[in-house]
Amino acid sequence: MKAKVGILTDTNSGILETECEAWNVHMISMPVVIDEEVYYENETITKAQYYEKLDAGCDISTSQPSPGIITDLFDMLLEEYEELVCIPMSSGLSGTCETMTMLAQEYDGRVHVVDNKRISVTMVQAVKDAVALRDAGKDAKAIADYLYEDGLNASIYIAVDTLKYLKKGGRVTAAGAAIGEVLNIKPVLQIQGEKLDAYSKVRGMKAAQKTMLKAIENDREHRFAGQKILITAAYSGDEEQGEKWAEQVREYFKDNEIALYHLPLSITTHVGPGAYGIGIMSYVTE
């Protein structure tokens, strides 16, 4: 007998393999293209190998899984489940959601793709919410409807250590990057739904981290007033520095349990190593 609802997400969430196993969630690996060769996050390239290639100056860009990989996974999972809920990264940041939505039309309503408008730590919580709703007996449509309606109840802020990768991606001009490096400018970016936007520019990483903490505090007191919220830290690059950032967040928000995740490679490609992030979101369950 098939289980009722399967949950599929992608590595842009940053969810660990151990969490996938514990939550009974399936994950599709997102590709990165390095010097014209395709690698799949956590499958054919580790984070350590990725950073070696990034440090070596390799040409790196992000991509999406082929339709064949997606449909093969749909077919395999529908052997095990009656229905699927698919939670890809925000459609504003990748074409994967649109591709999945198009391919799902061939499955007679058994595959529900949610444009949850999230990535990284806020996407982790969307998956956890889907798990809680599945375990409470909700069907795939009810889960998908909730995730869609709740999608924008989240924000991520990211402080960037170097302008090199924003310049490479065309988000900062060469002249702007050169001036910014001299002045020790650290951009603070925001992801709220559709895309990666500029939030603030400050001098020095300590000031950037303080800016993010205050932004989350403001969100908690205004946007999320009266709601159950979670705050989660993120980083790219050195794990020890990531842990130090998480401790700083825990010290600032003493009444919240703060988890720490590595930023997915799709974000790291655009912001580079040494970036710090923090997310706030509403939730069904911790």
C-alpha positions in Angstrom: 0.0 0.0 0.0 1.3 3.4 -1.0 1.9 6.2 1.6 -0.4 9.1 1.0 1.8 12.2 0.6 5.5 12.5 -0.4 7.5 15.7 0.0 10.2 16.7 -2.4 12.4 19.7 -2.1 15.8 20.7 -3.5 19.3 21.5 -2.1 18.7 25.2 -2.3 17.0 24.7 1.1 20.3 23.7 2.7 18.6 20.8 4.5 21.0 18.2 5.7 20.7 14.6 4.5 20.2 13.5 8.1 17.2 15.8 8.3 15.8 14.4 5.1 16.0 10.9 6.6 14.5 12.0 9.9 11.6 13.9 8.3 11.0 11.4 5.5 11.6 14.1 2.9 13.2 13.6 -0.6 15.6 16.1 -2.2 16.7 16.9 -5.7 20.3 18.1 -6.1 20.7 21.4 -7.8 23.5 21.8 -10.5 26.3 24.2 -10.6 28.3 24.7 -13.8 32.1 25.0 -13.2 34.2 25.7 -16.2 31.4 24.3 -18.4 31.2 21.1 -16.5 28.0 20.3 -14.5 28.2 19.2 -10.9 25.3 18.4 -8.5 25.3 19.8 -5.0 26.1 17.1 -2.4 26.2 14.4 -5.0 29.1 15.0 -7.4 30.6 17.9 -5.6 31.1 18.6 -1.9 31.2 22.1 -0.4 34.9 21.8 0.2 35.5 20.9 -3.5 33.3 23.8 -4.5 35.2 26.3 -2.4 38.5 25.0 -3.9 37.2 25.7 -7.4 35.8 29.1 -6.2 39.2 30.1 -4.7 41.0 28.9 -7.9 39.0 31.5 -9.9 37.0 28.9 -11.9 34.0 30.2 -13.9 31.0 29.2 -11.8 27.3 29.7 -12.6 24.0 28.2 -11.4 21.6 26.1 -13.4 18.5 23.9 -12.9 17.9 20.1 -13.2 17.0 18.8 -16.7 13.3 17.9 -17.3 14.4 14.3 -17.6 15.9 14.2 -14.1 12.8 15.8 -12.7 10.3 13.5 -14.3 12.4 10.4 -13.5 12.2 11.5 -9.8 8.4 12.1 -10.1 7.9 8.7 -11.6 10.0 7.0 -8.9 8.3 8.8 -6.0 4.8 8.2 -7.3 5.5 4.4 -7.1 5.8 5.0 -3.4 3.3 7.8 -2.7 -0.3 8.6 -3.9 0.6 12.3 -4.2 3.6 14.6 -4.1 4.1 18.1 -2.7 7.1 19.7 -4.4 8.9 22.7 -2.7 11.5 24.2 -5.1 13.2 27.5 -4.5 11.4 30.8 -5.3 10.4 31.2 -8.9 11.9 34.7 -8.7 15.4 33.1 -8.2 15.3 30.1 -10.5 13.4 28.6 -13.4 13.1 25.3 -11.6 9.7 26.0 -10.1 8.3 26.9 -13.5 9.8 23.8 -15.1 8.4 21.5 -12.3 5.0 23.2 -12.6 4.9 22.5 -16.3 6.0 18.9 -15.9 3.5 18.3 -13.1 0.6 18.9 -15.5 1.3 15.4 -17.0 0.5 13.6 -13.7 -3.2 14.0 -13.4 -3.2 16.2 -10.3 -1.0 13.9 -8.3 2.0 16.4 -8.2 1.5 19.7 -6.5 4.3 22.2 -7.0 4.4 25.2 -4.6 5.9 28.5 -5.5 6.7 29.2 -1.8 8.8 32.3 -2.7 11.6 31.0 -0.4 15.2 29.8 -0.4 17.7 28.7 2.2 16.7 28.9 5.9 13.2 30.1 5.2 12.7 27.2 2.8 13.9 24.8 5.5 10.9 25.9 7.6 8.5 25.5 4.7 9.6 21.9 4.4 9.2 21.4 8.2 5.7 22.9 8.0 4.9 20.5 5.1 6.1 17.6 7.2 3.9 18.7 10.2 0.8 19.1 8.0 1.5 15.7 6.3 1.9 14.0 9.7 -1.4 15.7 10.8 -3.2 13.9 8.0 -3.5 16.8 5.5 -3.6 15.9 1.8 -1.2 17.3 -0.8 -3.5 20.1 -2.0 -4.1 21.3 1.6 -0.4 21.3 2.3 0.4 23.1 -1.0 -2.3 25.7 -0.4 -1.0 26.5 3.1 2.6 26.8 1.9 1.6 29.1 -1.0 -0.5 31.4 1.3 2.3 31.5 4.0 5.2 31.9 1.6 5.8 35.6 2.0 5.8 35.5 5.8 9.5 35.3 5.8 12.7 37.4 5.2 16.4 36.7 4.8 19.2 39.3 5.2 22.7 38.5 3.9 25.9 40.5 4.5 28.5 40.1 1.8 32.2 40.1 2.6 33.5 40.9 -0.9 32.0 42.7 -3.9 33.9 40.4 -6.3 31.1 38.0 -6.9 28.3 40.6 -7.1 30.4 42.4 -9.7 30.8 39.1 -11.6 27.0 38.6 -11.6 26.4 42.1 -12.8 24.9 43.4 -9.6 27.7 45.8 -9.0 29.7 47.8 -11.6 33.5 47.3 -11.8 34.0 50.9 -10.7 31.5 50.5 -7.8 33.3 47.3 -6.7 36.7 48.9 -6.7 35.5 51.9 -4.7 33.6 49.6 -2.3 36.7 47.4 -1.6 38.8 50.5 -0.8 36.1 51.9 1.5 35.5 48.4 3.1 31.8 48.6 2.0 29.7 45.6 3.0 26.4 45.3 1.2 23.4 43.9 3.1 21.0 42.1 0.8 17.5 41.0 1.4 15.5 38.1 0.0 11.8 38.6 0.5 9.9 36.5 -2.0 10.8 37.2 -5.6 14.5 38.2 -5.7 17.8 39.3 -4.1 17.5 43.0 -3.4 19.8 45.6 -1.9 18.9 46.5 1.7 21.7 48.6 3.0 25.4 49.5 2.6 27.7 49.9 5.6 31.4 50.0 6.3 32.8 46.9 7.9 31.3 43.4 8.6 30.6 44.2 12.3 28.3 47.1 11.1 26.7 44.8 8.5 26.0 42.2 11.1 24.5 44.8 13.5 22.3 46.1 10.6 20.9 42.6 10.0 20.2 42.0 13.7 18.3 45.3 13.9 16.4 44.5 10.7 15.3 41.1 12.1 14.3 42.8 15.4 12.2 45.3 13.5 10.5 42.6 11.5 9.8 40.6 14.7 8.2 43.6 16.4 6.2 44.9 13.4 5.7 42.5 10.5 5.5 39.5 12.7 3.9 41.0 15.8 1.7 38.5 17.6 2.9 35.6 15.4 4.9 32.5 16.2 8.3 33.1 14.6 11.6 31.4 14.2 15.0 33.0 13.6 17.8 31.1 11.9 21.4 31.9 11.1 23.3 31.1 7.9 26.8 31.5 6.5 29.1 30.7 3.6 32.7 29.6 3.8 34.4 28.9 7.1 32.3 26.9 9.5 34.0 28.2 12.6 33.1 31.8 11.6 29.6 30.6 10.9 29.3 29.2 14.4 30.6 32.5 15.8 27.9 34.4 13.9 25.3 32.0 15.2 26.4 32.6 18.8 26.2 36.4 18.2 22.6 35.9 17.0 21.8 33.7 20.0 23.2 36.4 22.3 21.0 39.1 20.6 17.8 37.0 20.6 18.1 35.2 23.9 14.5 34.1 23.8 14.8 32.2 20.5 16.6 28.9 19.7 18.8 29.7 16.8 19.8 27.0 14.3 22.6 27.4 11.8 22.7 26.4 8.1 25.2 26.7 5.3 24.0 28.9 2.5 23.2 26.8 -0.6 25.7 26.9 -3.4 23.2 28.8 -5.6 23.4 31.8 -3.2 27.1 31.3 -2.5 27.9 31.6 -6.2 26.5 35.1 -6.2 27.7 36.4 -2.8 31.0 34.4 -2.3 32.5 33.0 0.8 32.5 34.9 4.1 28.9 35.9 3.8 26.5 35.8 6.8 22.8 35.5 6.8 19.8 35.5 9.1 16.2 34.6 8.4 12.9 35.2 10.2 9.7 33.3 9.4 6.3 32.2 10.8 5.8 28.5 11.3 3.4 25.6 11.9 5.9 23.6 14.0 9.4 23.9 15.3 
